C-alpha cells in the first residue's frame, strides 16, 4: 500500500507541475510568416561560403526544430534568396518545399513539408544581389583600399535576405557557424570571435546564448584586432585600428559601470568593430560584437555616448528583447536610459545633464515633424502592413527615455535601479511585449498604490500620442551659461567665444540655438572663430550644416557635399537633405549630390532618402 500511495502522490505532483508550467506561447508577429506555436526553430548550424566574385553567400542552414503541434509543415521567412533544396534529418531525406505569395518588404513564406517527429531541417540556398542585409564593398570603398569588404545589417526584418529563418524578434535561437572566406580576409560574427587571421580562410563560431534573428550578423574584411582590457577590444582596418583603440580606451570602464548599475554582463566578451563609412547606422548592438560607424572616431572621445548606447543593449534589447516591432520602445527607450546612466557614471553629472537637454530637444523636434497628435508618437505603435523600419524614429528612444526618467523621479533612483535590475534578471534571454512589461511593472513597482500610478500615468505615456504633462524638465547649468552668451554675442562680438564654449555638447547647443535671422557675415565670423565647417567632429559638422543650408552660407557647400557623399549614416544625412529640399534651388542641389552619393549608400539609407527626395 505504501508503494502504491507513493506512486500516486508522485503522479499527482508531476501532473500539478505540468499544469503550472504551460508551454511558451509566442505572440503573433505581423512581420513574420512563421508560426512558431506550431513548429519553431531552436538552433542553427550554418555552413556558408562568402564569394566576393559573385557577391553571394551560399551554403546550408541546418535548423534544429521543435515540432510542438506534431504537424506536417514548418514555415520560415525568406526574401530574395535562391532556395535550391531542402532535406530532413541527418540522413538528408529530400522533402518538398514551396514559396508563398510575396508581400512588400517581407518577402515570401517558405513552406517546408516535415514529419511529426522531424527535429532537423536542412535548407540549401544562396543569396542574391537583391539582399538588403548585405553591403558588398569594393576595395576603394574601404579605409585601406586594398581588399573588398562585406557586412550585414539584420534589423528589422532583413536577416531573411541572407539566411532563411523565422525572422521575428519573438523567436530566439542559438547557433554554430562555419564560414569560408578568401584567405587574405577575416570573418567575424555576432558570437565568440577569432582575434587573429588564420591561413585557411575557414572560421568557426559559437553563440550559446539564444538570440533573435535580427541579431545574426557577419562582417568579412581585412581587419585586425587590438585588446582594450581582458574582456573588451576593437577590430578595424589596419589604417584605423590605432585611432579606434585610443578612442575606445574607456570601453572597459563602461562595462564595469553598467554592471554596477544593472547586474552582470551576460555575454562573455564585449568587442566592437569599426566598419567602412557605408554602414547605415551609428551602431548596431550585435551580441559580442557591436558594429560601429567610423564617424564616431572624433579624435577626442567626445562621441563615445554612442558606444554606451550599444553597450546598454547588452541588457535591454539583447538580453530582454521586444517580442514584436510594435514594442521597439522596450529596446530603445530602456537602452537610452541605460546609456545616460553609464555616461553619468563614467563622465560625471554635468555631462549627463547636457546629454539630457540634447535628448529632450531631439524629442521635441520629432514631435514637430510628426505632429504631437500623430499615432506615431505613441510608445506602443502599430506597424502592421508597413515596413517595421518605419517605427525606428527617435520617438521610441527619446520618449521612452523621458518616460523612464518620469518613473525614476516618482519612485526615487535607488528603488528604480532595483526594479530595472530585477526586470532584466526576470526576463533574461526572453522576448516580451509591452503588455508583459506593464504587468511586471504593476506587480513589482506599483503594487496597488493608486496614488503612485496616478503620478506616473503609465497608460498615457504608452498608448497616447505626444508627451504627458508630468514629464521631467532637464536642466544644465553649462547650457544656461551658453544661453546667456547667445543673448549678448551680437553686441560683444564672437571673438574669444571658442575659449568659453569648448566641449562637443556645448558647441552643439550653441549651434542649435543660434538666431533664426543669422546673416552670412555672422556665420562667417562664427566659422572663423570655431572652424565648424572644416574642423570639429562628425556631429558638430552635421549640426552646423543645418543653419548653413538655411542661410545659404555658400562657403560651407563643398564641405556639405563631401559630408553627404562620404557616409551612409541615415539619420545624420536625413536632416540635411530635408533642409535642402525646402527650396527649389536646394532640391536641385540635393538631387545632384544624391545621384553621386547613392552608389555608396546602404540599401536602407537609399530607401529612406528616396522618400525625402521624391
C-alpha positions in Angstrom: 0.0 0.0 0.0 2.8 2.4 0.9 4.4 2.0 -2.6 1.1 2.4 -4.3 0.4 5.5 -2.3 3.8 6.9 -3.0 3.4 6.3 -6.7 0.0 8.1 -6.6 1.5 11.1 -4.8 4.4 11.3 -7.3 2.0 11.1 -10.2 -0.2 13.9 -8.7 2.9 16.1 -8.2 4.1 15.5 -11.7 0.6 16.3 -13.0 0.4 19.5 -11.0 3.8 20.5 -12.2 2.8 20.1 -15.8 -0.3 22.1 -15.2 1.6 25.0 -13.7 4.3 25.1 -16.3 2.4 25.8 -19.6 4.4 25.7 -22.9 5.6 29.1 -24.1 3.1 30.9 -26.2 4.6 33.1 -29.0 2.8 36.4 -29.7 1.6 36.8 -33.3 4.1 38.9 -35.2 2.6 40.7 -38.2 6.0 40.9 -39.8 6.8 37.2 -39.9 5.2 34.4 -41.9 6.3 31.8 -39.4 4.0 30.0 -36.9 6.3 29.2 -34.0 3.5 28.0 -31.8 3.2 25.1 -34.3 6.8 24.5 -35.2 9.7 26.6 -34.0 13.5 26.9 -34.9 15.7 26.4 -31.8 19.3 26.1 -33.0 21.1 26.9 -36.3 24.1 25.1 -37.7 25.3 27.4 -40.6 27.8 26.3 -43.2 28.4 29.1 -45.7 30.9 30.4 -48.3 31.4 34.1 -48.9 32.1 34.8 -52.6 33.2 38.3 -53.5 33.4 37.5 -57.2 29.7 36.8 -57.4 28.8 38.9 -54.3 26.9 36.0 -52.9 26.8 33.9 -49.7 25.9 30.2 -50.3 25.6 27.0 -48.3 23.4 25.2 -45.9 21.3 26.3 -42.9 20.5 23.4 -40.7 17.8 24.2 -38.2 17.1 22.1 -35.2 13.4 22.5 -34.7 10.7 21.7 -32.1 7.5 20.4 -33.8 5.2 21.2 -30.9 2.0 20.6 -32.9 3.3 17.3 -34.4 2.1 18.8 -37.7 3.5 18.3 -41.3 4.8 21.8 -42.0 7.2 24.4 -40.7 7.3 27.9 -42.1 10.4 30.1 -42.5 10.8 33.7 -43.8 12.9 34.3 -46.9 13.3 37.4 -49.1 15.2 37.3 -52.4 17.0 34.1 -51.5 17.6 31.3 -54.0 16.4 28.1 -52.3 17.8 25.0 -54.2 17.0 22.0 -51.9 15.5 21.1 -48.5 16.2 17.8 -46.7 15.2 16.4 -43.3 17.4 14.9 -40.6 21.0 13.7 -40.6 20.3 11.2 -43.4 19.3 14.2 -45.5 16.0 12.8 -46.9 14.8 15.3 -49.5 11.4 16.9 -48.8 9.0 19.2 -50.8 9.0 22.9 -50.2 7.2 25.8 -51.8 7.3 29.6 -51.6 4.1 31.5 -50.9 2.9 34.9 -52.2 5.3 37.8 -51.9 4.5 40.7 -49.6 6.1 44.1 -49.9 9.2 44.4 -47.6 8.5 41.0 -46.2 9.5 38.6 -48.9 7.7 35.2 -49.1 6.8 32.4 -46.7 8.9 29.3 -47.2 6.7 26.3 -46.6 8.6 23.0 -45.8 7.0 19.6 -45.5 8.1 17.8 -42.4 7.0 14.7 -40.4 5.6 14.7 -36.9 8.9 13.5 -35.4 11.2 15.8 -37.5 13.8 17.5 -35.4 16.2 18.8 -38.1 15.6 20.7 -41.4 18.5 21.4 -43.9 18.0 24.3 -46.3 20.4 24.7 -49.2 20.4 28.3 -50.5 22.3 31.2 -51.8 21.8 35.0 -51.5 21.2 37.2 -54.5 22.3 40.8 -55.3 18.9 42.0 -54.0 19.8 41.1 -50.4 19.1 44.3 -48.4 21.0 42.9 -45.4 24.3 42.6 -47.2 26.5 45.5 -48.2 29.3 44.5 -50.6 32.1 47.0 -50.9 34.9 47.3 -53.4 38.4 47.9 -52.1 38.2 51.6 -52.9 35.1 51.9 -50.6 37.1 50.8 -47.6 39.6 52.7 -45.4 42.7 50.7 -46.5 41.5 50.5 -50.2 43.2 47.1 -50.7 40.6 44.4 -50.2 36.8 44.1 -50.5 34.5 44.0 -47.5 31.0 42.8 -46.7 28.9 43.3 -43.7 25.3 42.5 -42.7 22.5 44.6 -41.1 19.6 42.4 -40.0 17.4 44.8 -38.1 14.4 44.9 -38.5 13.4 42.2 -41.0 16.4 41.8 -43.3 18.1 38.8 -41.8 15.8 36.7 -44.0 17.6 38.2 -47.1 20.8 36.3 -46.1 19.6 33.4 -44.1 16.3 31.5 -44.3 15.0 31.9 -40.7 11.9 32.6 -38.6 12.6 36.3 -38.7 10.8 37.6 -35.7 12.3 39.1 -32.5 10.0 36.8 -30.6 11.8 33.7 -31.8 15.2 33.1 -30.2 17.8 30.5 -31.1 21.5 29.6 -30.5 23.9 29.0 -33.4 27.1 27.5 -34.6 28.6 28.6 -37.9 31.4 27.6 -40.3 32.3 30.4 -42.7 34.7 30.1 -45.6 36.2 33.4 -46.9 39.2 34.4 -49.1 42.4 33.6 -47.2 43.5 37.2 -47.1 40.4 38.2 -45.1 39.0 37.6 -41.7 35.4 36.6 -40.8 33.6 37.9 -37.7 30.1 37.2 -36.4 27.7 38.1 -33.5 29.4 35.3 -31.5 32.7 34.3 -29.9 35.2 35.6 -32.4 38.8 34.9 -33.6 41.4 37.6 -32.7 43.8 36.7 -35.4 43.6 35.9 -39.1 44.3 32.3 -40.0 45.9 30.7 -43.1 42.9 28.6 -44.2 40.1 31.2 -44.6 37.8 28.9 -42.6 36.4 30.3 -39.4 34.1 28.7 -36.8 31.7 30.5 -34.4 29.5 29.6 -31.5 26.7 31.7 -29.9 25.4 29.7 -27.0 23.0 32.4 -25.8 19.6 32.4 -27.5 19.2 35.5 -29.7 16.6 36.7 -32.2 17.3 36.6 -35.9 17.8 40.4 -36.3 21.0 40.0 -34.2 22.5 37.5 -36.6 25.5 39.4 -38.1 28.6 38.8 -40.2 31.5 41.0 -41.3 34.3 39.9 -43.6 37.3 42.1 -44.4 41.0 42.7 -44.0 40.7 43.7 -40.3 42.9 43.3 -37.3 42.3 43.2 -33.5 43.6 45.1 -30.5 42.6 44.4 -26.9 41.5 47.2 -24.6 41.3 45.1 -21.4 40.8 41.4 -20.6 37.3 41.2 -22.0 37.0 44.1 -24.4 38.7 45.0 -27.6 38.3 46.5 -31.1 38.5 45.3 -34.7 39.2 47.7 -37.5 41.0 48.0 -40.8 44.8 48.4 -40.4 44.9 52.2 -41.0 42.1 52.7 -38.4 42.9 50.3 -35.6 45.2 52.5 -33.5 42.9 55.5 -33.7 40.0 53.3 -32.8 41.8 51.7 -29.8 42.6 55.2 -28.5 39.0 56.4 -29.0 37.5 53.5 -27.1 40.1 53.3 -24.3 37.3 53.7 -21.7 35.2 50.8 -23.0 36.2 48.5 -20.2 35.2 51.2 -17.7 31.8 51.5 -19.3 31.2 47.7 -19.0 32.1 47.9 -15.3 29.9 50.9 -14.7 26.9 49.2 -16.4 27.4 46.1 -14.3 27.4 48.1 -11.1 24.1 49.7 -12.2 22.1 46.9 -13.7 23.7 43.5 -13.0 26.3 41.3 -14.6 27.3 41.4 -18.3 26.0 38.0 -19.5 27.7 37.7 -22.9 31.3 36.9 -22.1 33.4 39.3 -24.3 32.3 42.7 -25.5 34.2 43.8 -28.6 33.5 46.4 -31.3 34.3 46.6 -35.0 34.7 49.9 -36.9 33.1 49.4 -40.3 33.6 51.3 -43.5 31.6 54.6 -44.0 28.7 52.9 -45.8 27.4 51.4 -42.6 23.9 53.0 -42.3 23.6 53.5 -38.5 25.7 54.9 -35.7 25.9 51.5 -34.2 24.3 48.0 -34.2 24.2 46.0 -31.0 25.1 42.6 -32.4 25.9 40.3 -29.4 29.6 40.1 -28.5 30.5 42.4 -31.4 28.9 45.9 -31.8 29.1 47.2 -35.3 30.1 50.9 -35.4 30.3 53.7 -37.9 33.7 55.3 -38.4 32.0 58.7 -37.7 32.3 58.0 -34.0 36.1 58.4 -34.3 36.2 62.1 -33.3 39.8 62.1 -32.1 38.7 63.4 -28.7 36.5 60.6 -27.3 33.6 63.1 -27.4 31.1 60.8 -29.3 31.5 57.7 -27.2 28.0 58.1 -25.8 27.0 56.1 -28.9 29.2 53.3 -27.6 27.5 53.5 -24.2 24.2 53.1 -26.1 25.2 50.0 -28.0 26.7 48.5 -24.8 23.5 49.2 -23.0 21.7 46.9 -25.5 23.6 44.0 -23.8 20.9 44.4 -21.1 17.9 46.0 -22.9 17.5 44.6 -26.4 19.8 41.6 -26.5 19.1 40.2 -23.0 15.5 41.4 -22.8 14.0 41.8 -26.3 10.9 43.3 -27.8 8.7 40.4 -28.9 7.3 42.4 -31.9 8.4 45.6 -33.7 5.4 47.3 -32.2 7.2 47.1 -28.9 10.5 48.6 -30.1 10.5 51.2 -27.3 11.3 48.3 -24.8 14.6 48.1 -26.6 15.4 51.6 -27.4 13.8 53.6 -24.6 15.4 51.4 -21.9 18.7 51.4 -23.7 18.7 55.2 -24.0 18.1 55.3 -20.2 21.0 52.9 -19.6 23.2 54.9 -22.0 22.7 58.1 -20.0 23.3 56.3 -16.7 26.5 54.8 -18.0 27.6 58.2 -19.2 26.8 59.8 -15.9 28.8 57.1 -14.0 31.9 57.5 -16.4 31.8 61.2 -17.3 30.0 62.9 -14.4 26.7 64.7 -13.7 27.4 67.8 -15.7 27.9 65.7 -18.8 24.8 63.8 -18.1 22.7 66.9 -17.7 23.9 68.3 -21.0 23.0 65.0 -22.7 19.5 65.1 -21.1 18.8 68.6 -22.6 20.1 67.5 -26.0 17.9 64.4 -25.9 14.8 66.4 -25.0 15.4 68.7 -27.9 15.6 65.7 -30.3 12.3 64.5 -28.9 10.7 68.0 -29.3 11.9 68.2 -32.9 10.5 64.8 -33.6 7.1 65.8 -32.2 7.1 68.8 -34.5 7.9 66.6 -37.5 5.2 64.0 -36.8 2.7 66.3 -35.1 2.0 65.9 -31.4 -1.3 64.1 -32.1 0.2 61.6 -34.5 -0.3 58.0 -33.5 3.4 57.5 -34.5 4.3 59.4 -31.3 3.0 56.7 -29.1 5.4 54.3 -27.4 3.3 51.2 -28.4 2.9 51.6 -32.1 1.1 49.7 -34.8 3.4 48.8 -37.7 1.2 46.1 -39.3 1.1 46.4 -43.1 4.2 48.6 -43.0 7.9 48.3 -43.2 8.8 47.9 -39.5 11.8 50.1 -40.0 9.3 53.0 -40.2 8.9 52.6 -36.4 12.5 53.3 -35.8 12.2 57.1 -35.4 13.6 59.0 -32.4 10.3 58.5 -30.6 10.9 55.1 -29.0 14.4 56.3 -28.0 13.7 59.7 -26.5 10.1 59.4 -25.4 10.9 56.0 -23.9 13.8 57.6 -22.1 11.7 60.5 -20.8 9.1 58.0 -19.6 11.6 56.1 -17.6 13.0 59.4 -16.2 9.5 60.2 -15.1 9.2 56.9 -13.3 12.6 57.4 -11.6 11.5 60.8 -10.4 8.3 59.4 -9.0 9.8 56.5 -7.0 13.4 57.6 -6.4 16.6 56.4 -8.1 17.5 53.6 -5.6 14.1 52.0 -5.9 14.0 52.3 -9.7 17.5 50.9 -10.1 16.5 47.8 -8.1 13.4 47.5 -10.2 15.3 47.7 -13.5 18.0 45.2 -12.3 15.3 42.7 -11.3 13.4 43.3 -14.5 16.5 42.4 -16.6 17.1 39.4 -14.4 13.5 38.2 -14.5 13.3 38.4 -18.3 16.8 37.4 -19.2 17.1 35.8 -22.7 13.4 36.3 -23.3 11.3 38.4 -25.8 8.4 40.3 -24.2 5.6 42.6 -25.2 4.6 46.0 -23.8 1.8 44.2 -22.0 4.3 41.9 -20.3 6.2 44.9 -19.2 3.1 46.7 -17.9 2.1 43.5 -15.9 5.5 43.2 -14.4 5.6 47.0 -13.7 2.2 46.9 -11.9 3.1 43.8 -9.8 6.6 44.8 -8.8 6.7 48.6 -8.7 3.1 50.0 -8.3 1.9 47.1 -6.1 -1.6 48.5 -6.0 -0.5 52.0 -5.0 -3.2 54.1 -6.8 -1.5 57.4 -5.9 1.8 56.3 -7.4 0.1 55.0 -10.5 -1.7 58.3 -11.0 1.6 60.2 -10.5 3.3 58.1 -13.3 0.4 57.9 -15.7 1.7 54.8 -17.5 -1.3 54.4 -19.8 -1.0 57.9 -21.1 2.8 57.5 -21.8 2.5 54.2 -23.6 -0.8 54.4 -25.6 -1.4 58.2 -26.1 0.4 60.5 -28.6 2.5 63.4 -27.6 4.2 63.9 -24.2 2.3 63.9 -20.9 2.5 67.0 -18.8 4.2 65.1 -15.9 7.4 64.8 -17.9 10.6 65.8 -16.1 12.3 69.0 -17.2 16.1 68.6 -17.8 18.3 71.4 -16.7 22.0 72.0 -17.5 23.9 74.9 -15.8 26.5 74.7 -18.6 23.8 75.2 -21.2 22.3 78.1 -19.2 25.7 79.8 -19.4 25.7 79.3 -23.2 22.1 80.7 -23.4 23.3 83.8 -21.7 26.1 84.1 -24.3 23.5 83.8 -27.0 21.8 86.9 -25.7 24.9 89.1 -25.9 27.3 87.9 -28.5 25.8 90.1 -31.2 26.8 93.1 -29.1 30.0 91.9 -27.5 31.3 90.0 -30.6 32.3 86.4 -31.5 36.0 86.6 -30.9 37.1 84.6 -27.9 33.9 82.5 -27.5 35.7 79.3 -28.5 37.6 79.6 -25.2 34.3 79.5 -23.3 32.3 77.0 -25.5 34.7 74.1 -25.7 33.0 70.7 -25.4 31.1 68.9 -28.2 27.9 69.2 -26.3 28.4 72.9 -25.6 29.1 73.6 -29.3 26.0 71.6 -30.4 23.8 73.6 -28.0 25.3 76.8 -29.2 24.6 75.9 -32.9 21.1 74.7 -32.1 20.1 78.0 -30.6 21.7 80.4 -33.0 19.3 83.3 -34.0 16.9 82.4 -36.8 17.8 85.7 -38.6 21.6 85.0 -38.9 23.4 86.8 -41.6 26.1 85.3 -43.9 28.5 87.8 -42.3 27.7 86.5 -38.8 28.0 82.9 -39.9 31.4 83.7 -41.5 32.6 85.3 -38.2 31.3 82.3 -36.2 33.0 79.8 -38.5 36.3 81.8 -38.3 36.2 81.6 -34.5 35.2 77.9 -34.2 36.1 76.3 -37.6 32.9 74.4 -37.7 32.9 73.9 -41.4 36.2 72.1 -41.8 37.0 71.2 -38.3 35.0 69.7 -35.5 33.7 66.2 -35.3 31.0 64.5 -37.3 28.1 65.5 -35.1 29.2 69.2 -34.8 29.6 69.4 -38.6 26.1 67.9 -39.1 24.5 70.4 -36.8 26.4 73.3 -38.3 25.5 72.4 -41.8 21.7 72.8 -41.0 21.9 76.6 -40.4 24.5 76.8 -43.3 21.8 75.4 -45.6 19.1 77.5 -44.1 21.1 80.8 -44.6 22.8 80.0 -47.9 26.2 80.0 -46.3 27.9 79.0 -49.6 31.4 78.8 -48.1 30.2 75.5 -46.4 28.7 74.0 -49.6 31.8 72.0 -50.7 32.1 70.6 -47.1 28.4 69.7 -47.1 28.7 67.9 -50.4 31.8 66.0 -49.1 29.9 65.1 -45.9 26.9 63.8 -47.8 29.0 61.7 -50.2 31.4 60.2 -47.6 29.0 58.5 -45.2 25.8 56.4 -45.2 24.6 57.1 -41.6 21.0 57.5 -42.5 19.7 59.6 -39.6 22.6 62.1 -39.9 22.1 62.6 -43.6 18.3 62.9 -43.4 18.1 66.3 -41.7 20.5 67.9 -44.2 18.6 66.6 -47.2 15.3 67.7 -45.6 16.6 71.2 -45.3 17.9 71.3 -48.8 14.6 70.3 -50.4 12.7 73.1 -48.8 13.7 75.4 -51.7 13.6 74.7 -55.4 17.3 75.6 -55.8 18.2 73.4 -52.8 16.2 70.5 -54.2 18.1 70.5 -57.4 21.4 70.6 -55.4 20.2 67.7 -53.2 19.3 65.5 -56.1 22.6 66.2 -57.8 24.5 65.2 -54.7 22.3 62.2 -54.1 22.9 60.9 -57.6 26.6 61.0 -57.0 26.4 59.5 -53.4 23.7 56.9 -54.0 26.0 54.0 -55.2 27.9 54.2 -51.9 24.8 54.4 -49.7 23.4 51.3 -47.9 20.1 50.0 -49.3 18.2 51.1 -46.2 19.7 54.6 -46.5 18.6 54.7 -50.1 15.1 53.6 -49.2 14.8 56.3 -46.5 16.2 59.1 -48.7 14.2 58.2 -51.7 11.1 59.3 -49.7 12.6 62.7 -48.9 13.8 63.5 -52.4 10.8 62.4 -54.5 
